[in-house]
Amino acid sequence: MAGRQSKMLRPDEIARLTALRIAQRLSFPQLKLTMDAPFRWQTLKRALEGEPVWELNHKFLVEWIDAHCPQKPAPADGKTAAAGELISRSGD
């Protein structure tokens, strides 16, 4: 007999939600209320610690993170950044 299926958040998802929680100075219960999450704050804390949570909770978290904590674009390498800077300066 199998139990509930569970999944873990990816490291980048954990980092994005943790950054939001720290930036807004929210405790886990406050973050849970902000998210209007359908689970207890202890479940949220476990998910942010990299532990598996029930698939429905995982789905809610991933969708909320994607909607409220957009992923930042990858930083350009030094050459690209320098070329972009030079192009913008020559156009002035």
Secondary structure, DSSP 8 states (H G I E B T S, - for coil): -----EE---HHHHHHHHHHHHHTT--HHHHHHHHT-SS-HHHHHHHHTT--EEHHHHHHHHHHHHHHS--------HHHHHHHHHHHHHT-
